[in-house]
Amino acid sequence: MDWWALLRPAQWIKNGFVLLALVFSQHLTDPAAVSRTLFAFVLFCLASSSAYVWNDVIDAARDGLHADKRDRPIAAGRISREAALVLSLLLAATALGGSALLGAGMLLCVAAFLSLQAAYTLALKHIPVVDAATLAAGFVLRTAAGVVAAGARMSSWLFLSTFLLAIFLALAKRRSELAVLGADAPAHRPALALYRRVSLDPVLALLAVLVVALYTQYTLSSEVAQRLGTARLYLTVPFVVCGIFRYLFLIYGRDQGGNPTEALLGDAPLLACVALWAATAIVLIYL
């Protein structure tokens, strides 16, 4: 169904970042915190779908030049831009109204997310590096919303890990777009004209190392061990290492970095790394 496809439900997995604080703040056994966090997850699904629809309305012409995106409902002409715009506004209003029920902090997170996505679609995605940083900031806001919902606090570890991982994924997406679109890349996304002149490979390698190094340092921190009640969180590091390098393999070996969600859901080894990391972390922290 075109209207359902317009919401991009597969992309809702990105809102899993909302759940991180619930686990690592040790609130997973608190029913109230769990219900608030799940509600926040739903709110960000609505907000992100609103942003996707808005993006498709603005980018309909450019999407028509893309091999995969040309079949999107708006670009293909199956849904009018006017009707899609109304849907986007309704989703945004519902997300904002629902967030108000969880307090000013959640309302601020959702409002900032929607504003950031609107600015990204209209201007920021055309500025190299700023576009990737904007996408990363969206993931940080998801994580911050989870912190607010769980009644926790944003640690420097959580902030930096989220930002570095997200900017790694954003630049991997740009590299994949260059590989798929070739000489037509700038016509689809003007920022790609500059990305073509500078190799993103060493940047991705550096970010991969930074993500692994930061997470490893987090697991070995005595302050973290004391707060979480376990000094064995380092047992989750192999899953992070394997996951990062499996994703690099997908980028370079299969040109699948253009859609992180599709890469995750479509690759059993990568999905296993994420699932085992989450399961191991939960067992170590709570059992």
Sequence and secondary structure as in RCSB ss.txt:
>XXXX:A:sequence
MDWWALLRPAQWIKNGFVLLALVFSQHLTDPAAVSRTLFAFVLFCLASSSAYVWNDVIDAARDGLHADKRDRPIA
AGRISREAALVLSLLLAATALGGSALLGAGMLLCVAAFLSLQAAYTLALKHIPVVDAATLAAGFVLRTAAGVVAA
GARMSSWLFLSTFLLAIFLALAKRRSELAVLGADAPAHRPALALYRRVSLDPVLALLAVLVVALYTQYTLSSEVA
QRLGTARLYLTVPFVVCGIFRYLFLIYGRDQGGNPTEALLGDAPLLACVALWAATAIVLIYL
>XXXX:A:secstr
 HHHHHT GGGGGGGGGGGHHHHHTT TT HHHHHHHHHHHHHHHHHHHHHHHHHHHHTHHHHTTSTTGGGSTTT
TTSS HHHHHHHHHHHHHHHHHHHHTT HHHHHHHHHHHHHHHHHHHTGGGSTTHHHHHHHHHHHHHHHHHHHHH
T    HHHHHHHHHHHHHHHHHHHHHHHHHHGGGHHHH TTHHHHTTS SHHHHHHHHHHHHHHHHHHHH HHHH
HHHT S GGGGHHHHHHHHHHHHHHHHHH  TT HHHHHHH HHHHHHHHHHHHHHHHHHH 
